[in-house]
Amino acid sequence: MDAEILSIAVLARVALPCDSSLSDLPTLTGMASVTKTSTKKSSSNKERTNFNKDKRRKHHHFLVTVYYADGEKFGRVYTDKDKADRFAARQKRSPVVKSARVNMVS
């Protein structure tokens, strides 16, 4: 019996009085709808960030991504490019590694 009363109360959705100050706002019925025009994003307009021109930067971050033969992926971040290159070269020598890449991320 309680479930039946509850389902009727949920389906009825009776408007309850509200004593909030927000109830004095105008209704949305008098407002006009605005449609947004779609903008096309082309990949040619996307500029690559040039990290070398930032004078405030003290060091860069290099992401080494290792792809394994079983589909797994592993990443490690270095602040030294030489260490990142050595890690990638060491991982490439493993028979289970498909590829290893070094990318500058910041």
N, C-alpha and C positions, 0 to 999 in steps of 0.2 A: 504494500500500500504506500509506503514512504517513497519507493522508487517511482511510482506512478505520479505522485504529487510533485516530486522533484522534476520529472520530465515535463510536466505541464508548466511548471514555473520557468524552466529553462527555455521552453519553446515560446512562451507568451511574451517575454521581453517587455515587461511593463516599464514605462518611463516613470522614474521616481523623481520627486521634487529635489532640487538641488539648491542649497543655500549659499553656494559659492559666489564670489564676486565675478567669476568668469561667465556666469549665466546671463549677464547683461550685454555680452558681445553680440554684434549683429550676426544674423544667420548667413550661411553660405549661399542661399538661394538667389540673392541679388548680385552675386559676383560673376564675372565673366570667366570663361575657361581660356587658358592660353596654351597653344600648342608649341612645342619646342621643335625647331628645325634640326634635323640631324646633320652632323658635321662628319665629313670623311677624314679619317686619319690615314695618311699614307706613310709607309715605312721610309720613303725617301726623305721626308721632312724631318725625321727623327735624327737629331744630332747626337753624336757620341761625345761623352764628356771627356775633356782633355784634362787629366789629372795633373799634368806637368806644369800648368800655368798657375796653379793655386799657390800663392806665396805663403799662406798660413800653414800649409800642411807640413808636418814634421816627418812623416813616413807614409808609405803606401801599404796597402794590403793586397796580398796575392792569394787567390783561391786556387788550390790544387784539387781538381776533381778527378777521381779514379773510377773508371767503369770496369766492372768485373764481367767475366764471361757468363755468369749465371743471372745477369741483369741487375745486380746490386750496384749501388753508387755510394761513394764515400768522398767527403770533402774535408779539407784541412786548410786553415788560413795561416799564412806566414807574413811577417813584416819585412823579411829579407828575400829578395828575388833569387839570390844564389841558393839559399836553403830550399826555396820552393822548387827550383829547377833540379836540385840534387834529389829531393824527395820524389819528384815525378819520374826522374830517370831510374831511380832505385825501384820504384813500383813497376815500371815498364818491363824490367827484367824478370818479373814474376810470371810464371806460365798461366796463372789464373786471371791476369789483368788483360783486358781487351785494349784499353787506351787510358792515357793520363794527360790532362790538360792543365796549363797554368794561365789564369786570367787575372788581370788587375781589377779589383772590385772597388777600391777607394784609395 
